[in-house]
């Protein structure tokens, strides 16, 4: 995983998402999720290429189920983009880089 990606937990989620000056993409994932593993290298690239424009974070739904439940995450991977602490957009399912960049508005 890229050093540019922040791992979130129930304890750090609100602080990181609400204090960020740039939009935050939260990748809701799990270790056992095959499509999540397909998206991971794409998110690493986005984190490297878009540094300073968007903050890429990951939240393991098995370790932090309350956060996933709070945002209605029913299937993974789900990526939610937060702007100023509010949900801006939600992307569900594995996507290729071009499609993901387009859906993120990058």
C-alpha positions as CSV (number, residue, x, y, z in Angstrom):
1,X,0.0,0.0,0.0
2,X,1.2,3.5,-0.8
3,X,2.5,5.6,2.0
4,X,0.1,8.3,0.7
5,X,-2.9,6.3,1.8
6,X,-4.2,6.7,5.4
7,X,-5.8,3.7,7.2
8,X,-8.8,4.8,9.1
9,X,-10.4,3.2,12.2
10,X,-13.6,4.0,14.1
11,X,-11.4,6.2,16.4
12,X,-9.8,8.2,13.6
13,X,-12.5,8.4,11.0
14,X,-14.3,11.6,12.0
15,X,-11.1,13.5,12.7
16,X,-9.4,12.7,9.4
17,X,-12.5,13.1,7.2
18,X,-13.8,16.3,8.9
19,X,-10.4,18.1,9.2
20,X,-9.2,17.6,5.6
21,X,-8.8,20.6,3.4
22,X,-9.1,18.5,0.3
23,X,-11.8,16.0,-0.6
24,X,-11.4,12.6,1.1
25,X,-12.1,9.3,-0.7
26,X,-12.7,6.5,1.8
27,X,-12.3,3.0,0.4
28,X,-14.5,0.6,2.4
29,X,-12.9,-2.8,2.0
30,X,-12.1,-6.2,3.6
31,X,-9.1,-8.6,3.4
32,X,-11.3,-11.4,1.9
33,X,-12.8,-9.2,-0.9
34,X,-11.4,-10.0,-4.3
35,X,-12.7,-6.9,-6.1
36,X,-11.2,-4.8,-3.3
37,X,-7.8,-6.2,-4.1
38,X,-8.3,-5.3,-7.8
39,X,-9.1,-1.7,-6.8
40,X,-6.2,-1.3,-4.3
41,X,-3.4,-0.7,-6.9
42,X,-5.6,1.8,-8.7
43,X,-6.2,3.7,-5.5
44,X,-2.4,3.6,-4.8
45,X,-1.8,5.3,-8.2
46,X,-4.5,7.9,-7.6
47,X,-3.0,8.7,-4.2
48,X,0.4,9.2,-5.7
49,X,-0.7,11.2,-8.8
50,X,-3.4,13.3,-7.1
51,X,-1.5,14.2,-3.9
52,X,-2.7,17.6,-2.6
53,X,-5.9,17.4,-4.7
54,X,-7.6,14.4,-2.9
55,X,-6.8,12.4,0.2
56,X,-7.1,8.6,-0.3
57,X,-8.0,6.6,2.8
58,X,-9.0,3.0,3.5
59,X,-11.4,1.6,6.2
60,X,-11.5,-2.1,6.8
61,X,-15.2,-3.0,7.4
62,X,-14.4,-6.1,9.4
63,X,-12.3,-4.0,11.9
64,X,-14.7,-1.0,11.9
65,X,-18.2,-2.3,11.2
66,X,-19.9,0.6,13.0
67,X,-18.5,3.2,10.5
68,X,-19.6,1.0,7.5
69,X,-23.1,0.7,9.0
70,X,-23.3,4.4,9.8
71,X,-22.8,5.2,6.1
72,X,-25.0,2.3,4.8
73,X,-22.2,0.4,3.1
74,X,-23.9,-2.8,2.0
75,X,-21.4,-4.2,-0.4
76,X,-17.7,-3.7,-1.0
77,X,-15.7,-2.2,-2.4
78,X,-17.6,1.0,-1.8
79,X,-15.8,4.3,-2.1
80,X,-17.4,7.4,-0.6
81,X,-16.0,10.9,-1.4
82,X,-16.4,13.4,1.4
83,X,-16.1,17.2,0.9
84,X,-16.0,19.4,4.0
85,X,-17.1,16.3,6.0
86,X,-20.2,15.7,3.9
87,X,-20.9,12.9,1.4
88,X,-20.2,14.2,-2.1
89,X,-20.5,10.9,-4.1
90,X,-20.6,7.2,-3.7
91,X,-19.0,4.6,-6.0
92,X,-19.9,1.0,-5.5
93,X,-18.0,-1.9,-7.1
94,X,-14.6,-2.4,-8.7
95,X,-13.8,0.0,-11.6
96,X,-10.9,0.5,-14.0
97,X,-8.7,3.5,-13.4
98,X,-10.2,5.6,-16.2
99,X,-13.8,5.0,-15.1
100,X,-12.9,5.6,-11.4
101,X,-11.1,8.8,-12.2
102,X,-14.2,10.0,-14.2
103,X,-16.6,9.1,-11.4
104,X,-14.3,10.9,-8.9
105,X,-14.3,14.0,-11.1
106,X,-10.5,14.0,-11.5
